[in-house]
Amino acid sequence: GWVAFDIRLGLCGVVGGPLTGVYMNPARSLVPAIFNGLDSSIALYLFVPVLGTIIGGKIYEWIRCHREGGESEHGCC
């Protein structure tokens, strides 16, 4: 559980930060970018999380509610 999360979080900071130049805290990258002038990468911080939430919800709904045999009564959707 939490050990795997800590390891993943540490790897993101050690490998991802220097490799991509972004921070794991979006406010740390977003606020300086706003004050220094907006660029195209701001859309990643603003729209991609919303898009990922929508896609994740649709995938969850499909996995949870999809039944073999074409039953119309799912009870969950």
All heavy atoms as a GROMACS GRO file, in nm:
protein
  577
    1GLY      N    1   0.077  -0.118   0.000
    1GLY     CA    2   0.000   0.000   0.000
    1GLY      C    3   0.083   0.127   0.000
    1GLY      O    4   0.123   0.177  -0.103
    2TRP      N    5   0.105   0.180   0.118
    2TRP     CA    6   0.166   0.313   0.127
    2TRP      C    7   0.311   0.311   0.087
    2TRP      O    8   0.365   0.411   0.041
    2TRP     CB    9   0.146   0.373   0.265
    2TRP     CG   10   0.208   0.293   0.377
    2TRP    CD1   11   0.150   0.193   0.448
    2TRP    CD2   12   0.340   0.306   0.428
    2TRP    NE1   13   0.237   0.143   0.539
    2TRP    CE2   14   0.356   0.211   0.531
    2TRP    CE3   15   0.448   0.388   0.396
    2TRP    CZ2   16   0.475   0.195   0.601
    2TRP    CZ3   17   0.567   0.372   0.467
    2TRP    CH2   18   0.578   0.277   0.569
    3VAL      N   19   0.382   0.198   0.103
    3VAL     CA   20   0.522   0.192   0.065
    3VAL      C   21   0.536   0.205  -0.087
    3VAL      O   22   0.623   0.277  -0.136
    3VAL     CB   23   0.587   0.060   0.115
    3VAL    CG1   24   0.729   0.046   0.063
    3VAL    CG2   25   0.585   0.054   0.266
    4ALA      N   26   0.448   0.137  -0.161
    4ALA     CA   27   0.451   0.148  -0.306
    4ALA      C   28   0.423   0.291  -0.351
    4ALA      O   29   0.485   0.341  -0.445
    4ALA     CB   30   0.350   0.051  -0.368
    5PHE      N   31   0.330   0.358  -0.283
    5PHE     CA   32   0.300   0.498  -0.316
    5PHE      C   33   0.421   0.585  -0.289
    5PHE      O   34   0.455   0.671  -0.372
    5PHE     CB   35   0.180   0.546  -0.234
    5PHE     CG   36   0.150   0.691  -0.256
    5PHE    CD1   37   0.087   0.732  -0.372
    5PHE    CD2   38   0.187   0.786  -0.162
    5PHE    CE1   39   0.060   0.867  -0.394
    5PHE    CE2   40   0.160   0.920  -0.183
    5PHE     CZ   41   0.097   0.960  -0.300
    6ASP      N   42   0.488   0.566  -0.176
    6ASP     CA   43   0.606   0.645  -0.143
    6ASP      C   44   0.717   0.624  -0.244
    6ASP      O   45   0.786   0.720  -0.283
    6ASP     CB   46   0.656   0.612  -0.003
    6ASP     CG   47   0.565   0.666   0.106
    6ASP    OD1   48   0.484   0.755   0.075
    6ASP    OD2   49   0.576   0.620   0.221
    7ILE      N   50   0.737   0.500  -0.286
    7ILE     CA   51   0.841   0.472  -0.386
    7ILE      C   52   0.807   0.540  -0.518
    7ILE      O   53   0.891   0.602  -0.581
    7ILE     CB   54   0.858   0.320  -0.403
    7ILE    CG1   55   0.920   0.260  -0.276
    7ILE    CG2   56   0.944   0.289  -0.526
    7ILE    CD1   57   0.922   0.109  -0.273
    8ARG      N   58   0.680   0.530  -0.559
    8ARG     CA   59   0.638   0.594  -0.685
    8ARG      C   60   0.654   0.745  -0.677
    8ARG      O   61   0.702   0.809  -0.770
    8ARG     CB   62   0.493   0.558  -0.716
    8ARG     CG   63   0.445   0.616  -0.848
    8ARG     CD   64   0.299   0.589  -0.870
    8ARG     NE   65   0.216   0.646  -0.766
    8ARG     CZ   66   0.160   0.767  -0.770
    8ARG    NH1   67   0.181   0.843  -0.875
    8ARG    NH2   68   0.085   0.811  -0.673
    9LEU      N   69   0.614   0.802  -0.566
    9LEU     CA   70   0.626   0.946  -0.548
    9LEU      C   71   0.772   0.990  -0.552
    9LEU      O   72   0.807   1.091  -0.615
    9LEU     CB   73   0.560   0.987  -0.416
    9LEU     CG   74   0.541   1.134  -0.391
    9LEU    CD1   75   0.448   1.193  -0.494
    9LEU    CD2   76   0.484   1.155  -0.252
   10GLY      N   77   0.857   0.914  -0.488
   10GLY     CA   78   1.000   0.945  -0.490
   10GLY      C   79   1.059   0.935  -0.629
   10GLY      O   80   1.138   1.020  -0.672
   11LEU      N   81   1.022   0.832  -0.703
   11LEU     CA   82   1.072   0.816  -0.839
   11LEU      C   83   1.024   0.929  -0.930
   11LEU      O   84   1.098   0.976  -1.016
   11LEU     CB   85   1.031   0.681  -0.896
   11LEU     CG   86   1.108   0.561  -0.843
   11LEU    CD1   87   1.048   0.432  -0.896
   11LEU    CD2   88   1.254   0.570  -0.880
   12CYS      N   89   0.900   0.970  -0.912
   12CYS     CA   90   0.848   1.083  -0.991
   12CYS      C   91   0.932   1.208  -0.967
   12CYS      O   92   0.964   1.281  -1.061
   12CYS     CB   93   0.703   1.110  -0.957
   12CYS     SG   94   0.588   0.994  -1.028
   13GLY      N   95   0.967   1.233  -0.843
   13GLY     CA   96   1.045   1.352  -0.811
   13GLY      C   97   1.188   1.343  -0.860
   13GLY      O   98   1.243   1.440  -0.913
   14VAL      N   99   1.250   1.227  -0.843
   14VAL     CA  100   1.391   1.213  -0.879
   14VAL      C  101   1.411   1.202  -1.030
   14VAL      O  102   1.502   1.261  -1.086
   14VAL     CB  103   1.451   1.088  -0.807
   14VAL    CG1  104   1.589   1.056  -0.857
   14VAL    CG2  105   1.453   1.111  -0.658
   15VAL      N  106   1.324   1.126  -1.097
   15VAL     CA  107   1.340   1.103  -1.240
   15VAL      C  108   1.262   1.204  -1.322
   15VAL      O  109   1.314   1.262  -1.417
   15VAL     CB  110   1.297   0.958  -1.277
   15VAL    CG1  111   1.304   0.936  -1.426
   15VAL    CG2  112   1.383   0.858  -1.204
   16GLY      N  113   1.135   1.223  -1.288
   16GLY     CA  114   1.048   1.307  -1.369
   16GLY      C  115   1.084   1.454  -1.367
   16GLY      O  116   1.076   1.522  -1.469
   17GLY      N  117   1.122   1.506  -1.252
   17GLY     CA  118   1.153   1.649  -1.241
   17GLY      C  119   1.266   1.692  -1.333
   17GLY      O  120   1.248   1.779  -1.419
   18PRO      N  121   1.385   1.633  -1.319
   18PRO     CA  122   1.495   1.673  -1.407
   18PRO      C  123   1.472   1.638  -1.554
   18PRO      O  124   1.517   1.708  -1.643
   18PRO     CB  125   1.614   1.594  -1.353
   18PRO     CG  126   1.578   1.561  -1.213
   18PRO     CD  127   1.430   1.545  -1.211
   19LEU      N  128   1.399   1.530  -1.579
   19LEU     CA  129   1.376   1.486  -1.716
   19LEU      C  130   1.282   1.579  -1.791
   19LEU      O  131   1.306   1.615  -1.906
   19LEU     CB  132   1.320   1.344  -1.716
   19LEU     CG  133   1.304   1.276  -1.850
   19LEU    CD1  134   1.441   1.255  -1.915
   19LEU    CD2  135   1.235   1.142  -1.833
   20THR      N  136   1.173   1.622  -1.725
   20THR     CA  137   1.072   1.703  -1.793
   20THR      C  138   1.076   1.850  -1.754
   20THR      O  139   1.021   1.934  -1.823
   20THR     CB  140   0.932   1.649  -1.764
   20THR    OG1  141   0.907   1.659  -1.624
   20THR    CG2  142   0.917   1.506  -1.810
   21GLY      N  143   1.132   1.880  -1.638
   21GLY     CA  144   1.138   2.019  -1.593
   21GLY      C  145   1.011   2.069  -1.527
   21GLY      O  146   0.994   2.189  -1.508
   22VAL      N  147   0.919   1.981  -1.494
   22VAL     CA  148   0.796   2.021  -1.427
   22VAL      C  149   0.797   1.971  -1.284
   22VAL      O  150   0.875   1.884  -1.247
   22VAL     CB  151   0.670   1.967  -1.500
   22VAL    CG1  152   0.662   2.021  -1.640
   22VAL    CG2  153   0.667   1.817  -1.500
   23TYR      N  154   0.707   2.026  -1.206
   23TYR     CA  155   0.693   1.987  -1.067
   23TYR      C  156   0.573   1.896  -1.050
   23TYR      O  157   0.483   1.895  -1.134
   23TYR     CB  158   0.673   2.112  -0.980
   23TYR     CG  159   0.787   2.209  -0.986
   23TYR    CD1  160   0.781   2.319  -1.070
   23TYR    CD2  161   0.899   2.190  -0.909
   23TYR    CE1  162   0.886   2.409  -1.076
   23TYR    CE2  163   1.004   2.279  -0.915
   23TYR     CZ  164   0.997   2.388  -0.998
   23TYR     OH  165   1.100   2.476  -1.004
   24MET      N  166   0.568   1.818  -0.942
   24MET     CA  167   0.453   1.734  -0.917
   24MET      C  168   0.336   1.814  -0.863
   24MET      O  169   0.222   1.772  -0.872
   24MET     CB  170   0.490   1.622  -0.820
   24MET     CG  171   0.581   1.520  -0.883
   24MET     SD  172   0.615   1.379  -0.777
   24MET     CE  173   0.707   1.453  -0.645
   25ASN      N  174   0.361   1.931  -0.809
   25ASN     CA  175   0.256   2.020  -0.762
   25ASN      C  176   0.224   2.118  -0.876
   25ASN      O  177   0.306   2.203  -0.909
   25ASN     CB  178   0.304   2.096  -0.638
   25ASN     CG  179   0.203   2.192  -0.584
   25ASN    OD1  180   0.095   2.207  -0.639
   25ASN    ND2  181   0.239   2.259  -0.476
   26PRO      N  182   0.106   2.108  -0.937
   26PRO     CA  183   0.076   2.193  -1.053
   26PRO      C  184   0.082   2.342  -1.021
   26PRO      O  185   0.120   2.421  -1.107
   26PRO     CB  186  -0.067   2.154  -1.091
   26PRO     CG  187  -0.093   2.025  -1.026
   26PRO     CD  188  -0.001   2.015  -0.909
   27ALA      N  189   0.048   2.382  -0.899
   27ALA     CA  190   0.053   2.524  -0.864
   27ALA      C  191   0.195   2.577  -0.872
   27ALA      O  192   0.218   2.693  -0.905
   27ALA     CB  193  -0.005   2.546  -0.726
   28ARG      N  194   0.291   2.493  -0.846
   28ARG     CA  195   0.431   2.534  -0.849
   28ARG      C  196   0.476   2.567  -0.992
   28ARG      O  197   0.565   2.649  -1.013
   28ARG     CB  198   0.516   2.423  -0.790
   28ARG     CG  199   0.659   2.447  -0.789
   28ARG     CD  200   0.708   2.469  -0.650
   28ARG     NE  201   0.853   2.469  -0.660
   28ARG     CZ  202   0.930   2.547  -0.593
   28ARG    NH1  203   0.879   2.626  -0.504
   28ARG    NH2  204   1.057   2.544  -0.610
   29SER      N  205   0.416   2.504  -1.092
   29SER     CA  206   0.447   2.534  -1.231
   29SER      C  207   0.350   2.633  -1.292
   29SER      O  208   0.386   2.714  -1.376
   29SER     CB  209   0.444   2.406  -1.315
   29SER     OG  210   0.544   2.317  -1.275
   30LEU      N  211   0.224   2.626  -1.248
   30LEU     CA  212   0.119   2.708  -1.310
   30LEU      C  213   0.130   2.855  -1.273
   30LEU      O  214   0.123   2.941  -1.360
   30LEU     CB  215  -0.018   2.652  -1.269
   30LEU     CG  216  -0.139   2.713  -1.336
   30LEU    CD1  217  -0.131   2.695  -1.485
   30LEU    CD2  218  -0.265   2.650  -1.281
   31VAL      N  219   0.149   2.885  -1.147
   31VAL     CA  220   0.152   3.025  -1.102
   31VAL      C  221   0.270   3.102  -1.164
   31VAL      O  222   0.249   3.211  -1.218
   31VAL     CB  223   0.150   3.034  -0.948
   31VAL    CG1  224   0.171   3.176  -0.902
   31VAL    CG2  225   0.019   2.978  -0.895
   32PRO      N  226   0.392   3.051  -1.162
   32PRO     CA  227   0.500   3.125  -1.230
   32PRO      C  228   0.476   3.142  -1.379
   32PRO      O  229   0.510   3.246  -1.436
   32PRO     CB  230   0.624   3.040  -1.205
   32PRO     CG  231   0.594   2.963  -1.083
   32PRO     CD  232   0.447   2.937  -1.088
   33ALA      N  233   0.415   3.041  -1.442
   33ALA     CA  234   0.387   3.053  -1.585
   33ALA      C  235   0.286   3.162  -1.612
   33ALA      O  236   0.296   3.234  -1.711
   33ALA     CB  237   0.337   2.920  -1.640
   34ILE      N  238   0.187   3.177  -1.524
   34ILE     CA  239   0.088   3.284  -1.542
   34ILE      C  240   0.152   3.420  -1.526
   34ILE      O  241   0.127   3.511  -1.605
   34ILE     CB  242  -0.029   3.265  -1.442
   34ILE    CG1  243  -0.112   3.144  -1.481
   34ILE    CG2  244  -0.115   3.390  -1.435
   34ILE    CD1  245  -0.216   3.104  -1.379
   35PHE      N  246   0.239   3.436  -1.428
   35PHE     CA  247   0.302   3.566  -1.405
   35PHE      C  248   0.408   3.599  -1.509
   35PHE      O  249   0.436   3.716  -1.535
   35PHE     CB  250   0.362   3.574  -1.265
   35PHE     CG  251   0.259   3.595  -1.159
   35PHE    CD1  252   0.228   3.493  -1.070
   35PHE    CD2  253   0.190   3.714  -1.149
   35PHE    CE1  254   0.132   3.512  -0.972
   35PHE    CE2  255   0.094   3.734  -1.052
   35PHE     CZ  256   0.065   3.633  -0.963
   36ASN      N  257   0.466   3.497  -1.572
   36ASN     CA  258   0.569   3.520  -1.673
   36ASN      C  259   0.515   3.520  -1.814
   36ASN      O  260   0.590   3.530  -1.909
   36ASN     CB  261   0.680   3.416  -1.661
   36ASN     CG  262   0.761   3.433  -1.535
   36ASN    OD1  263   0.780   3.545  -1.488
   36ASN    ND2  264   0.805   3.323  -1.479
   37GLY      N  265   0.386   3.507  -1.829
   37GLY     CA  266   0.325   3.503  -1.962
   37GLY      C  267   0.279   3.362  -1.993
   37GLY      O  268   0.352   3.266  -1.975
   38LEU      N  269   0.157   3.352  -2.040
   38LEU     CA  270   0.099   3.222  -2.069
   38LEU      C  271   0.163   3.161  -2.193
   38LEU      O  272   0.193   3.230  -2.289
   38LEU     CB  273  -0.052   3.236  -2.091
   38LEU     CG  274  -0.131   3.289  -1.972
   38LEU    CD1  275  -0.275   3.313  -2.012
   38LEU    CD2  276  -0.124   3.192  -1.856
   39ASP      N  277   0.183   3.031  -2.188
   39ASP     CA  278   0.229   2.960  -2.306
   39ASP      C  279   0.140   2.838  -2.329
   39ASP      O  280   0.047   2.812  -2.254
   39ASP     CB  281   0.377   2.921  -2.295
   39ASP     CG  282   0.405   2.823  -2.183
   39ASP    OD1  283   0.312   2.785  -2.111
   39ASP    OD2  284   0.521   2.783  -2.170
   40SER      N  285   0.168   2.763  -2.432
   40SER     CA  286   0.079   2.653  -2.471
   40SER      C  287   0.078   2.538  -2.371
   40SER      O  288  -0.017   2.461  -2.368
   40SER     CB  289   0.118   2.603  -2.609
   40SER     OG  290   0.250   2.552  -2.606
   41SER      N  291   0.182   2.524  -2.290
   41SER     CA  292   0.185   2.412  -2.196
   41SER      C  293   0.090   2.432  -2.078
   41SER      O  294   0.063   2.337  -2.005
   41SER     CB  295   0.327   2.389  -2.144
   41SER     OG  296   0.369   2.499  -2.067
   42ILE      N  297   0.037   2.551  -2.060
   42ILE     CA  298  -0.060   2.576  -1.953
   42ILE      C  299  -0.185   2.491  -1.974
   42ILE      O  300  -0.246   2.446  -1.878
   42ILE     CB  301  -0.099   2.726  -1.949
   42ILE    CG1  302   0.023   2.810  -1.922
   42ILE    CG2  303  -0.208   2.751  -1.849
   42ILE    CD1  304   0.062   2.822  -1.779
   43ALA      N  305  -0.220   2.465  -2.098
   43ALA     CA  306  -0.339   2.383  -2.127
   43ALA      C  307  -0.326   2.245  -2.066
   43ALA      O  308  -0.426   2.186  -2.025
   43ALA     CB  309  -0.360   2.373  -2.277
   44LEU      N  310  -0.206   2.194  -2.057
   44LEU     CA  311  -0.185   2.063  -1.995
   44LEU      C  312  -0.231   2.064  -1.850
   44LEU      O  313  -0.296   1.970  -1.805
   44LEU     CB  314  -0.038   2.022  -2.003
   44LEU     CG  315   0.015   1.989  -2.140
   44LEU    CD1  316   0.165   1.966  -2.134
   44LEU    CD2  317  -0.056   1.870  -2.198
   45TYR      N  318  -0.199   2.169  -1.777
   45TYR     CA  319  -0.235   2.176  -1.636
   45TYR      C  320  -0.383   2.207  -1.615
   45TYR      O  321  -0.439   2.172  -1.512
   45TYR     CB  322  -0.151   2.283  -1.566
   45TYR     CG  323  -0.007   2.243  -1.553
   45TYR    CD1  324   0.090   2.296  -1.636
   45TYR    CD2  325   0.033   2.150  -1.457
   45TYR    CE1  326   0.222   2.260  -1.625
   45TYR    CE2  327   0.165   2.113  -1.446
   45TYR     CZ  328   0.258   2.168  -1.530
   45TYR     OH  329   0.389   2.130  -1.520
   46LEU      N  330  -0.445   2.271  -1.711
   46LEU     CA  331  -0.584   2.312  -1.694
   46LEU      C  332  -0.684   2.211  -1.750
   46LEU      O  333  -0.786   2.183  -1.687
   46LEU     CB  334  -0.607   2.448  -1.760
   46LEU     CG  335  -0.528   2.564  -1.700
   46LEU    CD1  336  -0.553   2.690  -1.780
   46LEU    CD2  337  -0.562   2.584  -1.554
   47PHE      N  338  -0.658   2.158  -1.868
   47PHE     CA  339  -0.758   2.078  -1.938
   47PHE      C  340  -0.735   1.927  -1.932
   47PHE      O  341  -0.831   1.850  -1.935
   47PHE     CB  342  -0.770   2.123  -2.083
   47PHE     CG  343  -0.809   2.267  -2.095
   47PHE    CD1  344  -0.723   2.359  -2.152
   47PHE    CD2  345  -0.931   2.312  -2.047
   47PHE    CE1  346  -0.758   2.493  -2.161
   47PHE    CE2  347  -0.967   2.445  -2.057
   47PHE     CZ  348  -0.880   2.535  -2.114
   48VAL      N  349  -0.612   1.885  -1.926
   48VAL     CA  350  -0.584   1.741  -1.927
   48VAL      C  351  -0.639   1.671  -1.802
   48VAL      O  352  -0.694   1.562  -1.813
   48VAL     CB  353  -0.434   1.714  -1.950
   48VAL    CG1  354  -0.400   1.568  -1.930
   48VAL    CG2  355  -0.395   1.759  -2.090
   49PRO      N  356  -0.630   1.729  -1.681
   49PRO     CA  357  -0.692   1.662  -1.566
   49PRO      C  358  -0.843   1.645  -1.582
   49PRO      O  359  -0.898   1.540  -1.545
   49PRO     CB  360  -0.659   1.753  -1.448
   49PRO     CG  361  -0.535   1.822  -1.488
   49PRO     CD  362  -0.549   1.844  -1.636
   50VAL      N  363  -0.910   1.743  -1.639
   50VAL     CA  364  -1.054   1.732  -1.661
   50VAL      C  365  -1.082   1.624  -1.765
   50VAL      O  366  -1.171   1.540  -1.747
   50VAL     CB  367  -1.113   1.868  -1.706
   50VAL    CG1  368  -1.258   1.855  -1.744
   50VAL    CG2  369  -1.093   1.972  -1.598
   51LEU      N  370  -1.006   1.623  -1.872
   51LEU     CA  371  -1.022   1.522  -1.976
   51LEU      C  372  -0.995   1.382  -1.920
   51LEU      O  373  -1.069   1.287  -1.948
   51LEU     CB  374  -0.928   1.552  -2.093
   51LEU     CG  375  -0.936   1.459  -2.212
   51LEU    CD1  376  -1.073   1.468  -2.278
   51LEU    CD2  377  -0.827   1.494  -2.311
   52GLY      N  378  -0.892   1.368  -1.839
   52GLY     CA  379  -0.860   1.239  -1.778
   52GLY      C  380  -0.970   1.192  -1.685
   52GLY      O  381  -1.001   1.073  -1.679
   53THR      N  382  -1.033   1.284  -1.612
   53THR     CA  383  -1.144   1.249  -1.524
   53THR      C  384  -1.263   1.199  -1.604
   53THR      O  385  -1.325   1.099  -1.568
   53THR     CB  386  -1.186   1.371  -1.440
   53THR    OG1  387  -1.072   1.416  -1.364
   53THR    CG2  388  -1.299   1.339  -1.348
   54ILE      N  389  -1.294   1.265  -1.713
   54ILE     CA  390  -1.406   1.224  -1.797
   54ILE      C  391  -1.379   1.087  -1.858
   54ILE      O  392  -1.464   0.996  -1.854
   54ILE     CB  393  -1.434   1.329  -1.906
   54ILE    CG1  394  -1.486   1.457  -1.842
   54ILE    CG2  395  -1.532   1.275  -2.010
   54ILE    CD1  396  -1.491   1.576  -1.936
   55ILE      N  397  -1.260   1.068  -1.913
   55ILE     CA  398  -1.225   0.940  -1.974
   55ILE      C  399  -1.224   0.829  -1.869
   55ILE      O  400  -1.276   0.720  -1.892
   55ILE     CB  401  -1.090   0.950  -2.048
   55ILE    CG1  402  -1.105   1.040  -2.170
   55ILE    CG2  403  -1.040   0.812  -2.088
   55ILE    CD1  404  -0.974   1.073  -2.237
   56GLY      N  405  -1.166   0.856  -1.753
   56GLY     CA  406  -1.164   0.757  -1.646
   56GLY      C  407  -1.303   0.718  -1.600
   56GLY      O  408  -1.331   0.601  -1.574
   57GLY      N  409  -1.393   0.815  -1.590
   57GLY     CA  410  -1.531   0.786  -1.552
   57GLY      C  411  -1.602   0.701  -1.654
   57GLY      O  412  -1.676   0.608  -1.618
   58LYS      N  413  -1.580   0.730  -1.781
   58LYS     CA  414  -1.641   0.650  -1.886
   58LYS      C  415  -1.586   0.507  -1.888
   58LYS      O  416  -1.660   0.411  -1.907
   58LYS     CB  417  -1.621   0.715  -2.023
   58LYS     CG  418  -1.694   0.844  -2.039
   58LYS     CD  419  -1.844   0.821  -2.030
   58LYS     CE  420  -1.920   0.949  -2.045
   58LYS     NZ  421  -2.063   0.932  -2.028
   59ILE      N  422  -1.456   0.491  -1.867
   59ILE     CA  423  -1.396   0.358  -1.861
   59ILE      C  424  -1.449   0.281  -1.741
   59ILE      O  425  -1.485   0.164  -1.752
   59ILE     CB  426  -1.242   0.367  -1.859
   59ILE    CG1  427  -1.190   0.415  -1.994
   59ILE    CG2  428  -1.180   0.232  -1.822
   59ILE    CD1  429  -1.043   0.445  -1.997
   60TYR      N  430  -1.459   0.347  -1.626
   60TYR     CA  431  -1.514   0.283  -1.507
   60TYR      C  432  -1.657   0.239  -1.531
   60TYR      O  433  -1.695   0.127  -1.497
   60TYR     CB  434  -1.508   0.378  -1.388
   60TYR     CG  435  -1.580   0.324  -1.267
   60TYR    CD1  436  -1.520   0.229  -1.186
   60TYR    CD2  437  -1.709   0.366  -1.236
   60TYR    CE1  438  -1.585   0.178  -1.075
   60TYR    CE2  439  -1.776   0.315  -1.126
   60TYR     CZ  440  -1.713   0.221  -1.046
   60TYR     OH  441  -1.779   0.170  -0.938
   61GLU      N  442  -1.736   0.327  -1.590
   61GLU     CA  443  -1.875   0.294  -1.619
   61GLU      C  444  -1.884   0.176  -1.714
   61GLU      O  445  -1.966   0.085  -1.696
   61GLU     CB  446  -1.945   0.416  -1.679
   61GLU     CG  447  -2.091   0.398  -1.707
   61GLU     CD  448  -2.152   0.524  -1.763
   61GLU    OE1  449  -2.160   0.624  -1.689
   61GLU    OE2  450  -2.188   0.523  -1.882
   62TRP      N  451  -1.799   0.173  -1.815
   62TRP     CA  452  -1.800   0.063  -1.910
   62TRP      C  453  -1.761  -0.069  -1.844
   62TRP      O  454  -1.825  -0.171  -1.865
   62TRP     CB  455  -1.707   0.094  -2.027
   62TRP     CG  456  -1.708  -0.015  -2.130
   62TRP    CD1  457  -1.801  -0.034  -2.227
   62TRP    CD2  458  -1.612  -0.119  -2.145
   62TRP    NE1  459  -1.769  -0.144  -2.302
   62TRP    CE2  460  -1.653  -0.199  -2.253
   62TRP    CE3  461  -1.495  -0.152  -2.077
   62TRP    CZ2  462  -1.581  -0.310  -2.295
   62TRP    CZ3  463  -1.424  -0.262  -2.118
   62TRP    CH2  464  -1.467  -0.340  -2.226
   63ILE      N  465  -1.656  -0.066  -1.761
   63ILE     CA  466  -1.612  -0.189  -1.693
   63ILE      C  467  -1.717  -0.236  -1.593
   63ILE      O  468  -1.751  -0.353  -1.587
   63ILE     CB  469  -1.477  -0.166  -1.622
   63ILE    CG1  470  -1.366  -0.150  -1.726
   63ILE    CG2  471  -1.445  -0.281  -1.528
   63ILE    CD1  472  -1.234  -0.106  -1.668
   64ARG      N  473  -1.771  -0.145  -1.517
   64ARG     CA  474  -1.866  -0.180  -1.411
   64ARG      C  475  -2.000  -0.222  -1.468
   64ARG      O  476  -2.065  -0.310  -1.413
   64ARG     CB  477  -1.883  -0.061  -1.318
   64ARG     CG  478  -1.987  -0.078  -1.213
   64ARG     CD  479  -1.924  -0.081  -1.078
   64ARG     NE  480  -2.028  -0.067  -0.977
   64ARG     CZ  481  -2.068  -0.168  -0.902
   64ARG    NH1  482  -2.011  -0.285  -0.914
   64ARG    NH2  483  -2.161  -0.152  -0.812
   65CYS      N  484  -2.045  -0.161  -1.573
   65CYS     CA  485  -2.181  -0.180  -1.622
   65CYS      C  486  -2.190  -0.268  -1.746
   65CYS      O  487  -2.300  -0.302  -1.788
   65CYS     CB  488  -2.246  -0.045  -1.650
   65CYS     SG  489  -2.253   0.059  -1.505
   66HIS      N  490  -2.080  -0.302  -1.807
   66HIS     CA  491  -2.084  -0.382  -1.929
   66HIS      C  492  -2.107  -0.528  -1.892
   66HIS      O  493  -2.038  -0.584  -1.810
   66HIS     CB  494  -1.951  -0.368  -2.005
   66HIS     CG  495  -1.953  -0.436  -2.136
   66HIS    ND1  496  -1.906  -0.563  -2.153
   66HIS    CD2  497  -1.997  -0.394  -2.258
   66HIS    CE1  498  -1.921  -0.597  -2.280
   66HIS    NE2  499  -1.974  -0.496  -2.345
   67ARG      N  500  -2.208  -0.586  -1.953
   67ARG     CA  501  -2.240  -0.726  -1.926
   67ARG      C  502  -2.237  -0.804  -2.056
   67ARG      O  503  -2.276  -0.754  -2.161
   67ARG     CB  504  -2.377  -0.738  -1.862
   67ARG     CG  505  -2.387  -0.664  -1.734
   67ARG     CD  506  -2.452  -0.747  -1.635
   67ARG     NE  507  -2.463  -0.667  -1.513
   67ARG     CZ  508  -2.479  -0.721  -1.397
   67ARG    NH1  509  -2.486  -0.850  -1.384
   67ARG    NH2  510  -2.487  -0.646  -1.291
   68GLU      N  511  -2.195  -0.927  -2.046
   68GLU     CA  512  -2.196  -1.017  -2.160
   68GLU      C  513  -2.341  -1.056  -2.192
   68GLU      O  514  -2.422  -1.068  -2.103
   68GLU     CB  515  -2.114  -1.143  -2.130
   68GLU     CG  516  -1.968  -1.115  -2.102
   68GLU     CD  517  -1.891  -1.071  -2.224
   68GLU    OE1  518  -1.926  -1.116  -2.336
   68GLU    OE2  519  -1.798  -0.991  -2.209
   69GLY      N  520  -2.372  -1.077  -2.316
   69GLY     CA  521  -2.504  -1.124  -2.355
   69GLY      C  522  -2.605  -1.016  -2.383
   69GLY      O  523  -2.718  -1.044  -2.414
   70GLY      N  524  -2.568  -0.890  -2.370
   70GLY     CA  525  -2.655  -0.779  -2.406
   70GLY      C  526  -2.777  -0.761  -2.316
   70GLY      O  527  -2.882  -0.722  -2.362
   71GLU      N  528  -2.762  -0.787  -2.188
   71GLU     CA  529  -2.872  -0.764  -2.095
   71GLU      C  530  -2.901  -0.617  -2.085
   71GLU      O  531  -2.812  -0.535  -2.077
   71GLU     CB  532  -2.838  -0.817  -1.956
   71GLU     CG  533  -2.816  -0.968  -1.950
   71GLU     CD  534  -2.773  -1.011  -1.811
   71GLU    OE1  535  -2.794  -0.935  -1.715
   71GLU    OE2  536  -2.718  -1.120  -1.799
   72SER      N  537  -3.029  -0.580  -2.088
   72SER     CA  538  -3.063  -0.438  -2.080
   72SER      C  539  -3.076  -0.390  -1.936
   72SER      O  540  -3.063  -0.272  -1.910
   72SER     CB  541  -3.194  -0.411  -2.156
   72SER     OG  542  -3.300  -0.484  -2.097
   73GLU      N  543  -3.102  -0.477  -1.842
   73GLU     CA  544  -3.115  -0.441  -1.701
   73GLU      C  545  -2.981  -0.461  -1.631
   73GLU      O  546  -2.943  -0.571  -1.596
   73GLU     CB  547  -3.222  -0.528  -1.633
   73GLU     CG  548  -3.362  -0.502  -1.682
   73GLU     CD  549  -3.417  -0.369  -1.631
   73GLU    OE1  550  -3.379  -0.329  -1.519
   73GLU    OE2  551  -3.495  -0.308  -1.704
   74HIS      N  552  -2.905  -0.354  -1.614
   74HIS     CA  553  -2.775  -0.364  -1.548
   74HIS      C  554  -2.786  -0.338  -1.399
   74HIS      O  555  -2.714  -0.397  -1.321
   74HIS     CB  556  -2.675  -0.267  -1.609
   74HIS     CG  557  -2.643  -0.297  -1.752
   74HIS    ND1  558  -2.562  -0.400  -1.790
   74HIS    CD2  559  -2.684  -0.236  -1.865
   74HIS    CE1  560  -2.552  -0.402  -1.921
   74HIS    NE2  561  -2.626  -0.303  -1.970
   75GLY      N  562  -2.867  -0.242  -1.362
   75GLY     CA  563  -2.879  -0.206  -1.222
   75GLY      C  564  -2.776  -0.106  -1.174
   75GLY      O  565  -2.779  -0.065  -1.061
   76CYS      N  566  -2.683  -0.067  -1.260
   76CYS     CA  567  -2.582   0.028  -1.213
   76CYS      C  568  -2.567   0.148  -1.306
   76CYS      O  569  -2.500   0.242  -1.271
   76CYS     CB  570  -2.446  -0.042  -1.196
   76CYS     SG  571  -2.372  -0.094  -1.349
   77CYS      N  572  -2.623   0.144  -1.423
   77CYS     CA  573  -2.602   0.255  -1.516
   77CYS      C  574  -2.729   0.331  -1.543
   77CYS      O  575  -2.831   0.283  -1.564
   77CYS     CB  576  -2.547   0.203  -1.647
   77CYS     SG  577  -2.384   0.130  -1.628
   0.00000   0.00000   0.00000
